[in-house]
Amino acid sequence: MGGQTVGDIDGLTIDPYDGEMYGIANNGGGNDRLVRINKSTGAITDVGQLLDGATAVEDMEGLGNYN
């Protein structure tokens, strides 16, 4: 992610409409970010920080889709 080290990727999901893979990237349970994952190369692209209103979401472990 732009030269950053990612601690781990949690909560993988695939968008049923466009086939894009997404996950939650965090470092030590903090600074959680939604990322798009290239299924061919494994490269990740930052989509944005996970927020609940104006509060950062910390240590999110699950991710899903709602149609």
N, C-alpha and C positions, 0 to 999 in steps of 0.2 A: 504494500500500500504506500506508494510514493516513497519507497526507501525505508519505511517503518517496519519493525519486527512485530508480527502479530503473535500473541501468546497462544491463542487457539481459535478455532472456528466452531461454533455451536449452532444447533437448531437449523440444519439444512432443509431447504424446501425448493421445489421446482414449480414455477408459475405454470398452471395448466393451460393458459392462453398462448403464451409465447415461448415456453420451454426454457426460459432463463432460470438459472440456479442462483439462489440467494442464501446467505448465512449471516450469523452474528459473529463479528470479530471482537475480541476483547483481550486485554492484557492484565492478567491477574485479577479478573473479576471486575474491572473498571473500564471506563471509557468505551462502553459498548457502542458498536457502529454496525449499521446494515451494510453488507457488501454484496456485490454481484460477482459470481464466480464463473469464469470461462470453463466450460466442461471439457474442452479439448486440451487446454494448457494448464489449468489450475490457477491462472493469474486472477487476482482479485482487484475489483474496482470499488472504491468507497462510494456509497450512495448517500450516507449521512448519519449523524449521531442519533441514537434512539433517545427520545424525550417523552416524558409524561407531562404535558403542558410545557413549563419552562425548566422542569427538573430532569436531570440526566438519569437514564435508566442504568442501573448497575447490575452486572452478573445475570443477565437474561440467558436462559438455557433453552427455551423453546421458540419455534417459529412455525407458522402455518399459513395456509391460504384460506380465504373466504370468497366463495364465488358469488 
